[in-house]
Amino acid sequence: MSERTLKVNCPTCKEIVTWHEKNAFRPFCSERCKLIDFGEWASERHSIAGEPVDPEDLPQLSGGRHSDD
């Protein structure tokens, strides 16, 4: 049985990338593209849609645990 090769587009630069476990940056083509994407998330240029969370509700959402307890 032959193994199919999956090719995907790098989310950052759109270059075609072969998806295999030897590619440490998958789904990205390079560390540079991976870091660019990380920077986009860190600077909040990317986000997951949803309703804003009121800081007053955070203890309830985390089960009442605080990192400073």
Jmol script that loads the backbone (N, CA, C; Angstrom):
load data "model"
ATOM      1  N   MET A   1       0.851  -1.183   0.000  1.00  0.00           N
ATOM      2  CA  MET A   1       0.000   0.000   0.000  1.00  0.00           C
ATOM      3  C   MET A   1       0.892   1.240   0.000  1.00  0.00           C
ATOM      4  N   SER A   2       0.637   2.150  -0.904  1.00  0.00           N
ATOM      5  CA  SER A   2       1.447   3.363  -0.973  1.00  0.00           C
ATOM      6  C   SER A   2       0.895   4.432  -0.045  1.00  0.00           C
ATOM      7  N   GLU A   3       1.789   5.225   0.469  1.00  0.00           N
ATOM      8  CA  GLU A   3       1.417   6.293   1.391  1.00  0.00           C
ATOM      9  C   GLU A   3       1.205   7.581   0.604  1.00  0.00           C
ATOM     10  N   ARG A   4       0.064   8.230   0.828  1.00  0.00           N
ATOM     11  CA  ARG A   4      -0.193   9.500   0.148  1.00  0.00           C
ATOM     12  C   ARG A   4       0.547  10.619   0.858  1.00  0.00           C
ATOM     13  N   THR A   5       1.025  11.560   0.075  1.00  0.00           N
ATOM     14  CA  THR A   5       1.722  12.718   0.626  1.00  0.00           C
ATOM     15  C   THR A   5       0.736  13.870   0.711  1.00  0.00           C
ATOM     16  N   LEU A   6       0.546  14.381   1.911  1.00  0.00           N
ATOM     17  CA  LEU A   6      -0.359  15.506   2.124  1.00  0.00           C
ATOM     18  C   LEU A   6       0.421  16.798   1.970  1.00  0.00           C
ATOM     19  N   LYS A   7      -0.109  17.684   1.178  1.00  0.00           N
ATOM     20  CA  LYS A   7       0.507  19.004   0.997  1.00  0.00           C
ATOM     21  C   LYS A   7      -0.496  20.051   1.458  1.00  0.00           C
ATOM     22  N   VAL A   8      -0.006  21.003   2.227  1.00  0.00           N
ATOM     23  CA  VAL A   8      -0.844  22.082   2.757  1.00  0.00           C
ATOM     24  C   VAL A   8      -0.167  23.412   2.468  1.00  0.00           C
ATOM     25  N   ASN A   9      -0.924  24.473   2.562  1.00  0.00           N
ATOM     26  CA  ASN A   9      -0.351  25.814   2.403  1.00  0.00           C
ATOM     27  C   ASN A   9       0.049  26.339   3.769  1.00  0.00           C
ATOM     28  N   CYS A  10       1.229  26.917   3.845  1.00  0.00           N
ATOM     29  CA  CYS A  10       1.687  27.566   5.069  1.00  0.00           C
ATOM     30  C   CYS A  10       0.680  28.666   5.407  1.00  0.00           C
ATOM     31  N   PRO A  11       0.156  28.688   6.641  1.00  0.00           N
ATOM     32  CA  PRO A  11      -0.826  29.710   7.009  1.00  0.00           C
ATOM     33  C   PRO A  11      -0.306  31.145   6.896  1.00  0.00           C
ATOM     34  N   THR A  12       1.002  31.331   6.959  1.00  0.00           N
ATOM     35  CA  THR A  12       1.576  32.675   6.931  1.00  0.00           C
ATOM     36  C   THR A  12       1.895  33.143   5.524  1.00  0.00           C
ATOM     37  N   CYS A  13       2.693  32.363   4.787  1.00  0.00           N
ATOM     38  CA  CYS A  13       3.157  32.823   3.471  1.00  0.00           C
ATOM     39  C   CYS A  13       2.485  32.109   2.298  1.00  0.00           C
ATOM     40  N   LYS A  14       1.681  31.094   2.607  1.00  0.00           N
ATOM     41  CA  LYS A  14       0.922  30.323   1.605  1.00  0.00           C
ATOM     42  C   LYS A  14       1.787  29.398   0.754  1.00  0.00           C
ATOM     43  N   GLU A  15       3.078  29.253   1.064  1.00  0.00           N
ATOM     44  CA  GLU A  15       3.946  28.312   0.349  1.00  0.00           C
ATOM     45  C   GLU A  15       3.431  26.890   0.583  1.00  0.00           C
ATOM     46  N   ILE A  16       3.531  26.031  -0.423  1.00  0.00           N
ATOM     47  CA  ILE A  16       3.095  24.645  -0.278  1.00  0.00           C
ATOM     48  C   ILE A  16       4.113  23.897   0.573  1.00  0.00           C
ATOM     49  N   VAL A  17       3.598  23.192   1.593  1.00  0.00           N
ATOM     50  CA  VAL A  17       4.434  22.475   2.552  1.00  0.00           C
ATOM     51  C   VAL A  17       4.005  21.014   2.570  1.00  0.00           C
ATOM     52  N   THR A  18       4.977  20.100   2.538  1.00  0.00           N
ATOM     53  CA  THR A  18       4.670  18.684   2.690  1.00  0.00           C
ATOM     54  C   THR A  18       4.464  18.401   4.170  1.00  0.00           C
ATOM     55  N   TRP A  19       3.318  17.799   4.504  1.00  0.00           N
ATOM     56  CA  TRP A  19       2.971  17.521   5.898  1.00  0.00           C
ATOM     57  C   TRP A  19       3.594  16.178   6.281  1.00  0.00           C
ATOM     58  N   HIS A  20       4.635  16.216   7.101  1.00  0.00           N
ATOM     59  CA  HIS A  20       5.235  14.991   7.623  1.00  0.00           C
ATOM     60  C   HIS A  20       5.884  15.300   8.962  1.00  0.00           C
ATOM     61  N   GLU A  21       6.076  14.250   9.749  1.00  0.00           N
ATOM     62  CA  GLU A  21       6.566  14.459  11.116  1.00  0.00           C
ATOM     63  C   GLU A  21       7.987  15.005  11.186  1.00  0.00           C
ATOM     64  N   LYS A  22       8.742  14.935  10.111  1.00  0.00           N
ATOM     65  CA  LYS A  22      10.096  15.497  10.111  1.00  0.00           C
ATOM     66  C   LYS A  22      10.083  17.021  10.022  1.00  0.00           C
ATOM     67  N   ASN A  23       8.949  17.600   9.646  1.00  0.00           N
ATOM     68  CA  ASN A  23       8.825  19.059   9.582  1.00  0.00           C
ATOM     69  C   ASN A  23       8.424  19.565  10.967  1.00  0.00           C
ATOM     70  N   ALA A  24       9.382  20.047  11.711  1.00  0.00           N
ATOM     71  CA  ALA A  24       9.134  20.512  13.082  1.00  0.00           C
ATOM     72  C   ALA A  24       8.249  21.755  13.132  1.00  0.00           C
ATOM     73  N   PHE A  25       8.058  22.418  12.012  1.00  0.00           N
ATOM     74  CA  PHE A  25       7.299  23.673  11.997  1.00  0.00           C
ATOM     75  C   PHE A  25       5.882  23.505  11.463  1.00  0.00           C
ATOM     76  N   ARG A  26       5.488  22.288  11.110  1.00  0.00           N
ATOM     77  CA  ARG A  26       4.179  22.105  10.475  1.00  0.00           C
ATOM     78  C   ARG A  26       3.072  22.698  11.320  1.00  0.00           C
ATOM     79  N   PRO A  27       2.114  23.342  10.790  1.00  0.00           N
ATOM     80  CA  PRO A  27       1.770  23.476   9.374  1.00  0.00           C
ATOM     81  C   PRO A  27       2.528  24.599   8.663  1.00  0.00           C
ATOM     82  N   PHE A  28       3.497  25.201   9.343  1.00  0.00           N
ATOM     83  CA  PHE A  28       4.256  26.302   8.745  1.00  0.00           C
ATOM     84  C   PHE A  28       5.425  25.762   7.933  1.00  0.00           C
ATOM     85  N   CYS A  29       5.949  26.583   7.035  1.00  0.00           N
ATOM     86  CA  CYS A  29       7.077  26.161   6.202  1.00  0.00           C
ATOM     87  C   CYS A  29       8.412  26.378   6.900  1.00  0.00           C
ATOM     88  N   SER A  30       8.441  27.253   7.899  1.00  0.00           N
ATOM     89  CA  SER A  30       9.708  27.592   8.545  1.00  0.00           C
ATOM     90  C   SER A  30       9.463  28.145   9.946  1.00  0.00           C
ATOM     91  N   GLU A  31      10.536  28.240  10.704  1.00  0.00           N
ATOM     92  CA  GLU A  31      10.435  28.844  12.033  1.00  0.00           C
ATOM     93  C   GLU A  31      10.007  30.305  11.922  1.00  0.00           C
ATOM     94  N   ARG A  32      10.487  30.991  10.896  1.00  0.00           N
ATOM     95  CA  ARG A  32      10.128  32.398  10.691  1.00  0.00           C
ATOM     96  C   ARG A  32       8.613  32.557  10.578  1.00  0.00           C
ATOM     97  N   CYS A  33       7.977  31.742   9.725  1.00  0.00           N
ATOM     98  CA  CYS A  33       6.523  31.846   9.555  1.00  0.00           C
ATOM     99  C   CYS A  33       5.791  31.469  10.838  1.00  0.00           C
ATOM    100  N   LYS A  34       6.314  30.486  11.560  1.00  0.00           N
ATOM    101  CA  LYS A  34       5.717  30.088  12.833  1.00  0.00           C
ATOM    102  C   LYS A  34       5.765  31.250  13.828  1.00  0.00           C
ATOM    103  N   LEU A  35       6.904  31.938  13.897  1.00  0.00           N
ATOM    104  CA  LEU A  35       7.055  33.061  14.824  1.00  0.00           C
ATOM    105  C   LEU A  35       6.219  34.266  14.412  1.00  0.00           C
ATOM    106  N   ILE A  36       6.076  34.494  13.122  1.00  0.00           N
ATOM    107  CA  ILE A  36       5.208  35.580  12.647  1.00  0.00           C
ATOM    108  C   ILE A  36       3.785  35.324  13.115  1.00  0.00           C
ATOM    109  N   ASP A  37       3.313  34.085  12.961  1.00  0.00           N
ATOM    110  CA  ASP A  37       1.957  33.733  13.389  1.00  0.00           C
ATOM    111  C   ASP A  37       1.811  33.894  14.902  1.00  0.00           C
ATOM    112  N   PHE A  38       2.806  33.435  15.648  1.00  0.00           N
ATOM    113  CA  PHE A  38       2.772  33.587  17.104  1.00  0.00           C
ATOM    114  C   PHE A  38       2.665  35.054  17.494  1.00  0.00           C
ATOM    115  N   GLY A  39       3.433  35.900  16.820  1.00  0.00           N
ATOM    116  CA  GLY A  39       3.386  37.338  17.082  1.00  0.00           C
ATOM    117  C   GLY A  39       2.020  37.940  16.803  1.00  0.00           C
ATOM    118  N   GLU A  40       1.360  37.452  15.762  1.00  0.00           N
ATOM    119  CA  GLU A  40       0.008  37.931  15.444  1.00  0.00           C
ATOM    120  C   GLU A  40      -0.959  37.603  16.584  1.00  0.00           C
ATOM    121  N   TRP A  41      -0.868  36.384  17.125  1.00  0.00           N
ATOM    122  CA  TRP A  41      -1.734  36.006  18.247  1.00  0.00           C
ATOM    123  C   TRP A  41      -1.362  36.794  19.506  1.00  0.00           C
ATOM    124  N   ALA A  42      -0.066  36.934  19.778  1.00  0.00           N
ATOM    125  CA  ALA A  42       0.387  37.622  20.992  1.00  0.00           C
ATOM    126  C   ALA A  42      -0.011  39.095  21.000  1.00  0.00           C
ATOM    127  N   SER A  43      -0.039  39.710  19.823  1.00  0.00           N
ATOM    128  CA  SER A  43      -0.419  41.123  19.744  1.00  0.00           C
ATOM    129  C   SER A  43      -1.927  41.296  19.544  1.00  0.00           C
ATOM    130  N   GLU A  44      -2.653  40.190  19.606  1.00  0.00           N
ATOM    131  CA  GLU A  44      -4.115  40.162  19.488  1.00  0.00           C
ATOM    132  C   GLU A  44      -4.619  40.625  18.131  1.00  0.00           C
ATOM    133  N   ARG A  45      -3.794  40.482  17.083  1.00  0.00           N
ATOM    134  CA  ARG A  45      -4.284  40.729  15.725  1.00  0.00           C
ATOM    135  C   ARG A  45      -5.092  39.540  15.232  1.00  0.00           C
ATOM    136  N   HIS A  46      -4.871  38.372  15.843  1.00  0.00           N
ATOM    137  CA  HIS A  46      -5.710  37.190  15.630  1.00  0.00           C
ATOM    138  C   HIS A  46      -6.454  36.958  16.932  1.00  0.00           C
ATOM    139  N   SER A  47      -7.674  36.486  16.837  1.00  0.00           N
ATOM    140  CA  SER A  47      -8.420  36.146  18.041  1.00  0.00           C
ATOM    141  C   SER A  47      -9.509  35.149  17.686  1.00  0.00           C
ATOM    142  N   ILE A  48     -10.038  34.495  18.690  1.00  0.00           N
ATOM    143  CA  ILE A  48     -11.148  33.571  18.510  1.00  0.00           C
ATOM    144  C   ILE A  48     -12.410  34.337  18.857  1.00  0.00           C
ATOM    145  N   ALA A  49     -13.375  34.280  17.963  1.00  0.00           N
ATOM    146  CA  ALA A  49     -14.621  35.026  18.156  1.00  0.00           C
ATOM    147  C   ALA A  49     -15.343  34.556  19.415  1.00  0.00           C
ATOM    148  N   GLY A  50     -15.957  35.475  20.087  1.00  0.00           N
ATOM    149  CA  GLY A  50     -16.731  35.150  21.279  1.00  0.00           C
ATOM    150  C   GLY A  50     -17.082  36.415  22.035  1.00  0.00           C
ATOM    151  N   GLU A  51     -17.903  36.239  23.009  1.00  0.00           N
ATOM    152  CA  GLU A  51     -18.315  37.362  23.839  1.00  0.00           C
ATOM    153  C   GLU A  51     -17.186  37.740  24.794  1.00  0.00           C
ATOM    154  N   PRO A  52     -16.994  39.027  25.052  1.00  0.00           N
ATOM    155  CA  PRO A  52     -15.981  39.440  26.030  1.00  0.00           C
ATOM    156  C   PRO A  52     -16.316  38.872  27.413  1.00  0.00           C
ATOM    157  N   VAL A  53     -15.295  38.577  28.197  1.00  0.00           N
ATOM    158  CA  VAL A  53     -15.487  38.038  29.539  1.00  0.00           C
ATOM    159  C   VAL A  53     -15.274  39.153  30.542  1.00  0.00           C
ATOM    160  N   ASP A  54     -16.227  39.299  31.453  1.00  0.00           N
ATOM    161  CA  ASP A  54     -16.113  40.276  32.527  1.00  0.00           C
ATOM    162  C   ASP A  54     -15.103  39.743  33.545  1.00  0.00           C
ATOM    163  N   PRO A  55     -14.085  40.522  33.902  1.00  0.00           N
ATOM    164  CA  PRO A  55     -13.092  40.051  34.879  1.00  0.00           C
ATOM    165  C   PRO A  55     -13.711  39.580  36.194  1.00  0.00           C
ATOM    166  N   GLU A  56     -14.871  40.111  36.549  1.00  0.00           N
ATOM    167  CA  GLU A  56     -15.559  39.686  37.771  1.00  0.00           C
ATOM    168  C   GLU A  56     -15.977  38.219  37.694  1.00  0.00           C
ATOM    169  N   ASP A  57     -16.178  37.701  36.475  1.00  0.00           N
ATOM    170  CA  ASP A  57     -16.619  36.321  36.292  1.00  0.00           C
ATOM    171  C   ASP A  57     -15.464  35.323  36.254  1.00  0.00           C
ATOM    172  N   LEU A  58     -14.228  35.783  36.172  1.00  0.00           N
ATOM    173  CA  LEU A  58     -13.090  34.879  36.019  1.00  0.00           C
ATOM    174  C   LEU A  58     -12.954  33.856  37.145  1.00  0.00           C
ATOM    175  N   PRO A  59     -13.099  34.203  38.424  1.00  0.00           N
ATOM    176  CA  PRO A  59     -12.990  33.165  39.461  1.00  0.00           C
ATOM    177  C   PRO A  59     -14.018  32.051  39.272  1.00  0.00           C
ATOM    178  N   GLN A  60     -15.216  32.389  38.834  1.00  0.00           N
ATOM    179  CA  GLN A  60     -16.249  31.380  38.608  1.00  0.00           C
ATOM    180  C   GLN A  60     -15.874  30.473  37.444  1.00  0.00           C
ATOM    181  N   LEU A  61     -15.304  31.030  36.397  1.00  0.00           N
ATOM    182  CA  LEU A  61     -14.941  30.248  35.222  1.00  0.00           C
ATOM    183  C   LEU A  61     -13.774  29.313  35.497  1.00  0.00           C
ATOM    184  N   SER A  62     -12.868  29.685  36.388  1.00  0.00           N
ATOM    185  CA  SER A  62     -11.694  28.857  36.666  1.00  0.00           C
ATOM    186  C   SER A  62     -11.912  27.932  37.857  1.00  0.00           C
ATOM    187  N   GLY A  63     -13.130  27.824  38.330  1.00  0.00           N
ATOM    188  CA  GLY A  63     -13.395  26.961  39.471  1.00  0.00           C
ATOM    189  C   GLY A  63     -13.038  27.604  40.794  1.00  0.00           C
ATOM    190  N   GLY A  64     -12.861  28.937  40.805  1.00  0.00           N
ATOM    191  CA  GLY A  64     -12.582  29.647  42.038  1.00  0.00           C
ATOM    192  C   GLY A  64     -11.126  29.661  42.455  1.00  0.00           C
ATOM    193  N   ARG A  65     -10.246  29.055  41.650  1.00  0.00           N
ATOM    194  CA  ARG A  65      -8.821  29.042  41.998  1.00  0.00           C
ATOM    195  C   ARG A  65      -8.144  30.281  41.441  1.00  0.00           C
ATOM    196  N   HIS A  66      -7.225  30.820  42.201  1.00  0.00           N
ATOM    197  CA  HIS A  66      -6.427  31.966  41.771  1.00  0.00           C
ATOM    198  C   HIS A  66      -4.966  31.559  41.808  1.00  0.00           C
ATOM    199  N   SER A  67      -4.179  32.152  40.927  1.00  0.00           N
ATOM    200  CA  SER A  67      -2.749  31.834  40.916  1.00  0.00           C
ATOM    201  C   SER A  67      -2.030  32.378  42.144  1.00  0.00           C
ATOM    202  N   ASP A  68      -2.631  33.366  42.826  1.00  0.00           N
ATOM    203  CA  ASP A  68      -1.981  33.949  43.998  1.00  0.00           C
ATOM    204  C   ASP A  68      -2.519  33.383  45.306  1.00  0.00           C
ATOM    205  N   ASP A  69      -3.337  32.321  45.246  1.00  0.00           N
ATOM    206  CA  ASP A  69      -3.867  31.686  46.466  1.00  0.00           C
ATOM    207  C   ASP A  69      -2.813  30.851  47.151  1.00  0.00           C
TER     208      ASP A  69
END
end "model"
wireframe off; spacefill off
backbone 0.3
color backbone group
